[in-house]
Amino acid sequence: VGSIFPSPDGEWIAFNDPATGSVKKIPSGGGVPVTIVESGLGENTGAWLGGTWGPDGTIVFATLARPGLLAVSENGGPMRVVARPAAEDSVCYGQPSFLPDGGGIVFTASEVAYPWEQRIMLLRFEEGAEAVPLLRGHSPKITDDGLLVFGRSTGASAVRSGALWSVPLSPDLTSIAGEPTRLREGVAVSGGVRDRWMMFDLAADGTLVHLPGGRTVSRSLVWVDRGGLMEPLLTADDPQLPAGVIGFDAPRISPSGDRIAFRANVPEDQPGFRLFTLELARGAILALSVDANADWPVWTPDGERVVFNRFDAGVHNLYWTRADNVGEPEPLIPENPLQQHAGDFTPDGGTLVLQEREAVAGPDSDIRVIRVGEDDVSRALVVTDAFEIQPVLSPDGRWLAYVSDESGQREVYVTDFPERRTRVKVSTEAAWQPAWTPGGGEIFYRRLDGDAVMTVPYSVVDGALRPGPPSVLFESEGRFWACCVWGRNYDPTLDGRRFVMVAEEAAITSSRLQVVRRWEAVRR
């Protein structure tokens, strides 16, 4: 069960099912769930961006799998689009909540490139009406007498808390009619950057319930063996790191196995990422000469350089820099308006396989190649109507593993490189983030739900790669960070005996709900 939201009369509870990407409802007194929307709404918890149940029986919800806000009857049936951003590839809608008269909704909108900058929008269900921005905030809810209550987060991403605010709406429920008032400090915030939720709710009788405190999230680099046993490697409080680092992502082991490149997350008031390398023998950390908003490092085969993508002015372009931090980063290919993320190099370092798309969050990601030092633009490799990501070459450069959603869910495929005369599906379930053992003979991937690292043995017979059946190498059990779309958050060692991974721990600093029965007193 993912997020829940009740019917107006309290007789039913609706929820999204992350396992199937569906929306269901169940009687509030218990019983058998009833499916409202069958599937296709995103088969993971992070795809769901909120739902609300209106007085006329309409359910409005948001999901990363479909642009905009969708509506469906409480009894099921066809879905329709209620609101669609003009820039579908760069704006994300979420957290809808009905107005008290049922004639419209409030919801949040954020730039995909700057998801922490959420704005609350209002849309009336009238012909020709357009969504209008109200103010900065998230988690909007409206009282029966037209008071908009919402959250604003404070602090770094690693310690999520915030304040409850309120502002009156105009009598016709079309705009705000006053200045925001701070109601409550120190309210816990859950979720990620894009789908953060202020942990509070309002009842029709005026009762306010909220969870005080904050939600702390810590991420560290760890070694994990093939049985899932974990050994600490690097924590954010290492004195060699800048003050304020709150976690890590995207670890990649160097070709010689003696260093790890990774990105460090900086506080929310300085949004972005910075790249570092960790020398394993001495534990020495080196900051690469890269400014904020650099991520997803990939080593060149000789270990002399690190390729990364720099986010600037809404565009991800490829750069590289020397691993010894001598000199300044340089564009790998000329800057261009396309979004590019490095995948892998051929063994000779002459060709880079990358993923490329036209918009920050568009559905058009393809796999392409560039000849380093020769091409000014990329050349097509795997270009279809599907969403292709995360290309990685086998150690000998003969095979390319990648992820495609052509079957309706993301799965791992292997094709011969560069001819692409054959292709085979390696995964048997929703999957992503493939990796090869450096010694060959084995492919790893992660289940899309993030709960397991899988292993697939393979052999090459008569020039064709023959994968064996996938099996669970070890279960994650929520210990390891699985994100993201544009790269992988783990890497196998040269002998394939263990992995560098990102361990994640989260805790709510308070476990006791506070109930405020005299809501009018709080408002004043």
N, C-alpha and C positions, 0 to 999 in steps of 0.2 A: 504494500500500500504506500502510495506517495502522499501528496497533499490532500486534505479533506476540506469540504465546505458543505454547509447544511442547506436544506430547502427552507424557504421562508416560514413554513408552518412547523418546522422542526421535526417532521415525520420521517424524513429521509436524510441520509448523509451521502453526498457524492464524493468520489475520489478518483484519482488517476492511478492506473496500474502500470508501474514502470516496466514490469516483465513483458507485457504485451503491447504497450503503447496505446492502451484503451482508456475510456472513461466509463465508470460504473457507478451504481448507487446501491445502497443497502438500507433497509428499514432501521431507524435509529434504535429500535428496541431489539435489534438482532434479526437474522434471517439469511436468505440466500441472495448474493449480489445479482443485480440485473445490469446487463451491459447496455450502455447508451451509445457509445461510439466504439466500433469493433477494434480498430488498430490503426497504425500509421501515424501516431502522434509522438513518436520518439521513444525507443526502447531503452531508456535509461532515465534515472530520476532527474538529472540535470536538464533534460529537455523540456520539462514541465515548468511553465511560467505563471500558473495561477488560474483559478476558475471562480465563478460566482453564479448564483442561482436567483433568477428574477421572479417577481411576484406573478408574472403571467406564465410561468413554467419554462421560460427560456434559460438555457445555460450558456454562458459566454466564457470562453477559456482561451489561453495562449500557450503556444508550444514552439520551441525552436525548429521543429520539423516542418511547420507551416508558417508563412509570413503573416503578420497581422493578428487580428482577433477573430475567432470563429464562434459561431452560435449554432446550437442544436436544441431541439425540443427535449424536455425532460423524459419523454417517452421514446427517444431515439429518432431516427430518420435522417434525411440529408442534412449536411452541414452547409452553412453559408458564411460568407465573409462579412463581418460587421465593420471592421476598420482595417485598412491596409496602408502602411506607410508609403509615401511617394517614392522614397529611396529604399526599396525592399532589401537590398543587399547591405545596407549600412545602418539601418535603424531597426531596433528591436522593441516590440510591444510586450507588455506583461502586466500581471497583478490587477486584473479587472475587478471592479466592484460596482454593483448597481446603485443608481441614484434612488432615493426613497420612493419616488413616484413611479419607478420602473421605466421611465421614459428616456433613459440614457445610462451612461457608465462613466466612471473615472478609471484611469489606468496609468501605467508608467510607460515612458518612452526613453530610450537611451541610444546613443551612438554606439555601434558595435566596437568602434575603435576606442571609445572612452566610456565603457559600461558603468563606471562609478558615478558618472554625471547623469543621474536619473531625474526626469521631470514628470510631474503629474499632469495628465491631460484630461479633458472633459469632452465627451461626445454625446449630443442629443440624437435620438433615433428619429430624425426628421429628414424629409427629402431634401437633398442638397446640403445638409449640415456637414460641417467639417470639424475635426477634432481641434480644440484650442488648448494651448498650454496655460497652466495655472501657476505653478511655482515649482521650485526644486524640492524633491523628496521622494519617498517610496512608501509602499504598504498602505495605500489610501483606503479609508473606510468612511462612511457617511452616516451620521445619526438621522433619526426620523425627522428632526426639525432642521436638517440642512447644514449641520456642522461637519466640515471636512476634518478628519483626524488622520494624521500621517506621521511617518518617521523620518528622521534625518540621522544618518550614522556619524559617529565620531571616532577618532583614534585610527591607528594603523589597521591594516587588514588582519593582522594576527590577533588583535584583541577587538572583537566586534561588539560594540554597544552603541547606544545612541539616545536620543530624546524624542518624546512624543510631542507633537505640535498640533494646533488646531487653528482653523480659520473659517469664518462663516461664508456660506455661499449666498448668492443673491436669491431673492424670493422665487424667481423663475428657474433657479438651478442651472444657470448658464455661465456664471463667472464667480470669482471671489468678491466678497463685499467687506473688506477690512484687512487688518494686518495680522499675520500669524502670531500666535501666542504659544510660548513654551509651557507644556503641561507637566511633563514628568522627565526627569533625568535618569540615566543609568538603566535603560531598558535593553535587554539582550537582543542581539540581532543574529539571525541564523542565515544559512545559505551561502552562496558564493558572491562574487563581485556583481554578476549580472542579475542574479535572482535573490538578492538579500531581502529578508523578511524581518520586520520589527515584530517581536514576539508579544503581541497583544491582541485582544479582541473586545468587541462591544456587544452587549446584549440589548434587546429591545426595551427592557425595563430600566435601562440606564446604568447597568453594572459594567464596570471596566475590570478586565483581568489582564495581568501582564506578568512577564518573568523579569525580575530585576537582575542586575549584574551584567555580565558580558560572556561572549563565547570566545575562548582562546583557541587558536589554531597554530600549531608548531609543525614545521617540516624540517627534516634533517636528511642528510645523505647517509645511507647504510649499505653494508654488504648483506646479501641474502644468499644462502646456499640453496642447493637444489631441493632440499627438504623444507625450505621456508624459514630456517633459523636465521635470525637477524643479528648483525654485529655493527655497533656504531662506527661511523666514519667521520662525519663532520656535522657540527651544530652551528646554528646562527649566531651563538654568542662567542665564537672563536675570536680572540683578540686581533687576529690578522685581518678580519673583515671590518668594513666600515660600520660605525654605529648605526643602528636602525634597521639592519638587514633582518627580515622576518621569515626567511625560508628559501628553498631552492627548487629548481626545476631543471629538466632537460639534461641530465648527466650523460656525457659521452666519453668513453675510455679511448685514450690515444692508441694509434696503431702499434706502438711498442709496449703498451700496457703499463707505462710508468706514470701517467698523468690522467687526470679527469678534467674535462672542460664542463662547466655548468653555468647556469644563470642564477643570480641571486635577486630575490624580490625586494624592492625597496618600499618604504612606507607609502601609504595611500596619498599623503599630501605631496609626494614627489613621484607620481605614478610612472612606472617603467621597470626595466630590468637592466642589470649590468652583468658582464661576463667575467669569469675568473677561471683559473686553472689550479688544480691541487696536485702537487708532486707527492706521490704516494710514499716514497722511501723516507722523505724528511718531514712530510706534513706541511710543506711550505705552500702558501697560497700566493698567487700572482694575479693582480688585477690587469686585465687586458686594456689597452688604450682605446676603450670604447665607451661612449657616453650612454645615457639612459635610452630605454626603448630598443635595446639590442637583445635578440633572443635566438634560441634553437641553434646552438653551435654544432658544427660538423668538422671533423679533422680532415686535412688533406692526407693522402696515403703515406707521405714521407714524414708526417708529424710536425712539419715546419710551420704550418699555418692553420688558422681556424676560420672557417667560413661561417657567417651568421647573417641574419636578416635584420636590417635596421628599419624601424618604423618612424617615418617622418612625413608630416603633412598628409596623413591618411594613406600612405603607401608603404608597403614592405618591399624593400629592394635588397639585393644580395651584395654583401661586402666581405672582404677577408682581411685578416691582420696577422702579423707574425706572432707565433706562440711564445716567443721570448720577450714580447712587448717592446721591441725595437721598431721605431717608425710609427706611422699613423695608418689607420684602416684605409683601404682603397676599394672602390667599386669593383666587383668581380666582372660585371658587365655594365654598360652605361645605364644610368638611372632612367627609369621608364615608369609609366602609370600602372603597370601590372603588379599584382601581389605575388611575391615569389618566396618560397622556402626551400632551402637546400635539402636534398635527400641523401645522396651518396655519390662517391667518386668511383670511376673505374680504377682497377689496381694500378695503372700507370699514371693516374692523376690527370689524364688528358681530357676527360669528359666528366661533367657533373650532371647527374640526374636530379631534377627538381620538380616540385609541384607548383603550378601557376594558375592564377585565376584573375578575373577582371575586377572583382570587387572584394572588399574586406571579408564579407561573409556570404558571398554569392554561391549559387549551386553549380558553378561551372568549372570546378577545379579539375585540371588535367595534369598529366605527367609528360614532361618535356626534357630535352637535353641541351646542353651547350658545350661546345669545344672551348676549353679554357684558353684564353689568349687569342682566339680566332673569331668566335661568334659575338656579334653585337646584340643579336636577338636569339631566343631559344628556338629549337626545332621540335616538331611534334613527335611524340613516342606513343603514349596511350591517350588518345583524344576521342571521347565518346560523349553521349548525352548524360552519362552517369557522373557521379562525384568520385574522382580518383585522387587518392592521397597517399602519403607515407611510403614513397618508393625506397627500396633498399636492395643493393646488389649482393649476390653471393660472393664469398671470398675470392673465387676465381674469375668473377665478372661475367660468368656465362648466363646467370639467371637473375631475374628481377622479381622480387616480391613487392606487392603493393595492395592497397585496400580500395575496393570499389563497392558502391551500393546498387549496382545494376540489378541485383536480385530482389531489391526492396529493403535490404538491410546491409550494413557494412560487413564485408567478408574479405578474407585474405586470398589472393590469387598469386600464382607464379607463372611467368612467361619467359621464354628464352630471350636473351639480350644480345644484340639489339634487334635481331630479325623479327621476333615475335611471330614465329611460325606455329608455335604450340602454346597452349595455356591450360592450367589445371587449377581447380579450387582446392586450397589447402585446409581451410577451416570448415567445420561442420555446424557452425553456430555464428551468431553475431560476434564479430571479432575485429581487432585493429592492432596497430603497433607491431608489425612483424620485425623479426631480427634473425640473423643467421649465426650459428656458432662459427667462430673464426676458422676452426678446423674442418668445417663442412660436415655434412651428414645429418644435420638437425636444424629445424626451423622453430623459432619460438613466436608466440603471439599472445596477446592478452584478450581475454573475453571482454566484450564491449561493456558488460556490467562492472568491470574492474575487479571482479572477485577472484580471478585466478590467472596464473601464468600457465600457458599450455605449451606442450612440446609435440613436434611432429617429426618422426624420422623420415628420411627420404633416401632414395638411391637414383642413379642415372642409368637407364637401360636403353640401349639402342638410340642414344641421343635424346631421350625423353626423361624428364624428371618424374619419378614415381613416389608420391608421398604415401606414408603409412597412416594409420588411424591416429587422430589427435588424442592426447591424454593429459590429465591435469598434472603439472609438475609440482605446484603447490598452490594452496588457497591464499588469497590476500587477506580475507577476513577484515576488510576495512582498514588494514594497516598501511597500505601503500597508495600514494597519489597516482591516479590513472590518467588524468588529463594530459595531452590535449589532441586536437584534430591535426595540428600541423607538425607534430613530431612525436617521439616516444619518451616516456619518463622512466626508462630503465635501459641498461646496456649489459650484455654478457661479457665476462672476462675472456681472455684469449684461449684459455683451456676449457671454457664453457662450464666450469664448476660452480660459479657463483655470479651474482649480478650486483651492479650498483643500482640502487633504487631510492625513491623519495618516500621516507616514512612520514606518515601524517598522524598527529594526535590532536584531538579536539575535545574540549571540555567546557561545559557551562559553569560559570563561576558561582551561580546560584541555582538551587534545585527547588526552591519554594515559590509557588505562585502567589502573587499579591492580588487580592480582590478589593476593589473600591466600589462600594455600593451607592454612595452618594455622588454620582457622576456630575450632577449640577454643581456641587461644591468644588469639585476638581476643576471644572470649566471656569469658574469664577476666580 
